[in-house]
Amino acid sequence: MADLGFRTKADLVHEELRGRLLRGDLKPGDRVPIATLARELGVSQIPVREGIKRLEAEGLLAFETHKGAVVPRLSGTDIEETFAIRAELEGLAVRNAAAVISAECLAELRTILDDMAHAAATGDARAYGRGNRAFHLTIYRCQPYARLTTMIETLWDQTDWCRRIFARDEESLAASAGEHEAILAALARGDGEAAETHLHEQKRRSSAWLLEHLDTEESRT
């Protein structure tokens, strides 16, 4: 590896592997062989092990006997639980944001939604998924509770692979676009309760849709 700067080799391993997980290069059920990854990245196995341990702590990897580090598969119960927790935390965050959101933040959100609309129109599922994440996390970073934002980002990371599935379905995409517009309109009015209600509706729909299509997705991995 080239210039490390202020980052350690373990930091760079963590960053590279986390990027692969969030991009969907590694899918649920995939193994992450330490020796192979060390050769790919040109480092010893020690920083690879450290990077993997950090990702396990973040819930992005799991350790299985006789397999080592693997990308975890979420059960139906896992999905229900994660989306229920996300709904409560994100509901609080969007309500907080409505009380303090700036014109600059609203303009940024408008730009993100316009870019998402273009991505949907051109069939760019990856760009739409990136925009969806950016839209929500931009809102949450506009509110004052930094720890709340960090908790939400961790939960998003654990289910980030879901966006690949949602973005393949045109009906789900259309529903998603309408929900985002409703959330932005509520934020622009400073209506935290309405923004939270729309957010909760979105999470309930997303969870139900994902549970319905989970078997199909599993068969593709």
C-alpha positions as CSV (number, residue, x, y, z in Angstrom):
1,M,0.0,0.0,0.0
2,A,1.2,3.5,-0.8
3,D,1.2,6.6,1.4
4,L,-0.4,5.8,4.7
5,G,-0.5,9.4,5.9
6,F,-2.0,9.4,9.4
7,R,-3.9,6.2,8.8
8,T,-2.7,2.8,9.9
9,K,-2.7,-0.3,7.6
10,A,-5.6,-1.6,9.7
11,D,-7.5,1.6,9.0
12,L,-7.0,1.2,5.2
13,V,-8.0,-2.4,5.3
14,H,-11.2,-1.5,7.2
15,E,-11.9,1.3,4.7
16,E,-11.4,-0.9,1.6
17,L,-13.3,-3.8,2.9
18,R,-16.2,-1.6,4.2
19,G,-16.4,0.0,0.8
20,R,-16.7,-3.4,-0.9
21,L,-19.5,-4.4,1.5
22,L,-21.5,-1.2,1.0
23,R,-21.1,-1.3,-2.8
24,G,-22.4,-4.8,-2.8
25,D,-19.2,-6.3,-4.1
26,L,-19.4,-8.7,-1.2
27,K,-22.9,-10.2,-0.7
28,P,-24.6,-12.0,2.2
29,G,-23.1,-15.4,2.7
30,D,-19.7,-14.5,1.0
31,R,-16.6,-15.5,2.9
32,V,-13.7,-13.1,3.5
33,P,-10.5,-15.1,3.6
34,I,-7.8,-13.3,5.6
35,A,-4.8,-14.6,3.6
36,T,-6.4,-13.8,0.3
37,L,-7.3,-10.3,1.3
38,A,-3.8,-9.7,2.7
39,R,-2.3,-10.7,-0.6
40,E,-4.7,-8.5,-2.5
41,L,-4.0,-5.4,-0.4
42,G,-0.2,-6.1,0.0
43,V,-0.2,-6.2,3.8
44,S,0.4,-8.8,6.4
45,Q,-2.5,-10.7,7.9
46,I,-2.3,-8.8,11.2
47,P,-3.9,-5.5,9.9
48,V,-6.4,-7.6,8.0
49,R,-7.5,-9.3,11.2
50,E,-7.8,-6.0,12.9
51,G,-9.8,-4.5,10.1
52,I,-12.1,-7.5,10.1
53,K,-12.6,-7.3,13.9
54,R,-13.7,-3.7,13.5
55,L,-16.2,-4.7,10.9
56,E,-17.5,-7.5,13.1
57,A,-18.1,-4.9,15.9
58,E,-20.0,-2.8,13.4
59,G,-22.2,-5.7,12.4
60,L,-21.0,-5.8,8.8
61,L,-19.2,-9.1,9.2
62,A,-19.8,-12.2,11.4
63,F,-17.5,-15.1,12.4
64,E,-18.6,-18.6,11.7
65,T,-16.9,-21.8,12.9
66,H,-14.9,-23.5,10.1
67,K,-15.6,-20.6,7.8
68,G,-14.1,-17.5,9.4
69,A,-15.4,-14.1,8.6
70,V,-18.5,-14.0,6.4
71,V,-21.0,-11.4,5.3
72,P,-24.0,-12.1,7.5
73,R,-27.4,-13.1,6.1
74,L,-30.3,-11.3,7.8
75,S,-33.3,-13.4,8.8
76,G,-36.8,-12.1,8.6
77,T,-36.7,-11.4,12.3
78,D,-33.5,-9.5,11.9
79,I,-35.0,-7.4,9.2
80,E,-38.1,-6.6,11.2
81,E,-36.1,-5.7,14.3
82,T,-33.6,-3.6,12.4
83,F,-36.2,-1.6,10.5
84,A,-38.3,-1.1,13.6
85,I,-35.3,0.3,15.5
86,R,-34.4,2.4,12.5
87,A,-37.9,3.8,12.3
88,E,-37.8,5.0,15.9
89,L,-34.3,6.5,15.7
90,E,-34.7,8.1,12.3
91,G,-38.1,9.4,13.3
92,L,-36.6,11.2,16.2
93,A,-33.8,12.5,14.0
94,V,-36.1,13.8,11.3
95,R,-38.3,15.5,13.9
96,N,-35.3,17.2,15.4
97,A,-34.1,18.3,12.0
98,A,-37.4,19.9,11.1
99,A,-37.0,22.3,14.1
100,V,-33.5,23.6,13.0
101,I,-33.1,22.8,9.3
102,S,-31.5,25.6,7.2
103,A,-32.3,26.9,3.8
104,E,-28.9,25.5,2.6
105,C,-29.7,22.0,3.9
106,L,-33.1,22.1,2.2
107,A,-31.5,23.2,-1.1
108,E,-29.0,20.3,-0.8
109,L,-31.9,17.9,-0.2
110,R,-33.7,19.3,-3.3
111,T,-30.6,18.7,-5.4
112,I,-30.3,15.1,-4.2
113,L,-33.9,14.3,-5.0
114,D,-33.5,15.8,-8.5
115,D,-30.4,13.7,-9.0
116,M,-32.4,10.6,-7.8
117,A,-35.2,11.4,-10.2
118,H,-32.6,11.5,-13.1
119,A,-31.1,8.2,-11.9
120,A,-34.6,6.5,-11.8
121,A,-35.4,7.9,-15.3
122,T,-32.1,6.5,-16.7
123,G,-32.3,3.2,-14.9
124,D,-29.2,3.8,-12.8
125,A,-30.1,1.7,-9.7
126,R,-26.7,2.3,-8.1
127,A,-26.9,6.0,-8.3
128,Y,-30.5,6.0,-7.0
129,G,-29.4,3.9,-4.0
130,R,-26.5,6.3,-3.3
131,G,-28.9,9.2,-3.5
132,N,-31.4,7.6,-1.2
133,R,-28.7,7.1,1.5
134,A,-27.4,10.6,0.9
135,F,-30.9,12.1,1.3
136,H,-31.6,10.5,4.6
137,L,-28.2,11.0,6.2
138,T,-28.0,14.6,5.1
139,I,-31.2,15.2,7.0
140,Y,-29.9,13.5,10.1
141,R,-26.6,15.4,10.0
142,C,-28.6,18.6,10.1
143,Q,-30.0,17.8,13.5
144,P,-27.9,18.4,16.7
145,Y,-27.5,14.9,18.2
146,A,-24.3,13.6,16.8
147,R,-24.5,10.2,18.6
148,L,-28.0,9.7,17.2
149,T,-26.6,10.2,13.7
150,T,-23.8,7.7,14.3
151,M,-26.2,5.1,15.6
152,I,-28.4,5.5,12.5
153,E,-25.4,5.3,10.1
154,T,-24.3,2.1,11.7
155,L,-27.8,0.5,11.2
156,W,-27.9,1.8,7.6
157,D,-24.5,0.1,7.0
158,Q,-25.9,-3.2,8.2
159,T,-28.8,-3.1,5.8
160,D,-27.2,-1.1,3.0
161,W,-27.3,-4.1,0.6
162,C,-31.1,-3.8,0.7
163,R,-31.0,-0.8,-1.7
164,R,-29.8,-3.0,-4.5
165,I,-33.1,-4.9,-4.3
166,F,-35.4,-1.9,-3.9
167,A,-33.8,-0.1,-6.8
168,R,-34.6,-3.0,-9.2
169,D,-38.4,-2.7,-8.7
170,E,-40.1,0.2,-10.6
171,E,-43.2,0.2,-8.3
172,S,-41.1,0.4,-5.2
173,L,-39.0,3.1,-6.8
174,A,-42.1,5.2,-7.5
175,A,-43.3,4.8,-4.0
176,S,-39.9,5.8,-2.6
177,A,-39.8,9.0,-4.7
178,G,-43.2,10.1,-3.4
179,E,-42.2,9.4,0.2
180,H,-39.0,11.4,-0.2
181,E,-40.9,14.4,-1.6
182,A,-43.4,14.2,1.3
183,I,-40.6,14.2,3.8
184,L,-38.9,17.2,2.2
185,A,-42.1,19.2,2.0
186,A,-42.8,18.6,5.7
187,L,-39.2,19.6,6.6
188,A,-39.6,22.8,4.5
189,R,-42.8,23.6,6.5
190,G,-41.0,22.9,9.8
191,D,-43.5,20.2,10.5
192,G,-41.6,17.6,12.4
193,E,-44.6,15.4,13.2
194,A,-45.6,15.1,9.5
195,A,-42.0,14.4,8.5
196,E,-41.8,11.6,11.2
197,T,-45.1,10.1,10.1
198,H,-43.9,9.9,6.4
199,L,-40.6,8.5,7.6
200,H,-42.4,5.8,9.6
201,E,-44.6,4.9,6.7
202,Q,-41.6,4.6,4.4
203,K,-39.8,2.2,6.9
204,R,-42.9,0.1,7.3
205,R,-43.3,-0.2,3.5
206,S,-39.6,-1.0,3.0
207,S,-39.6,-3.6,5.7
208,A,-42.7,-5.3,4.3
209,W,-41.4,-5.2,0.7
210,L,-38.0,-6.6,1.7
211,L,-39.5,-9.5,3.7
212,E,-41.8,-10.4,0.8
213,H,-38.8,-10.5,-1.6
214,L,-36.1,-11.9,0.7
215,D,-36.3,-15.4,-0.7
216,T,-35.9,-14.2,-4.2
217,E,-32.8,-12.2,-3.2
218,E,-31.3,-15.1,-1.3
219,S,-31.6,-17.3,-4.4
220,R,-29.5,-14.7,-6.4
221,T,-26.6,-14.6,-3.9
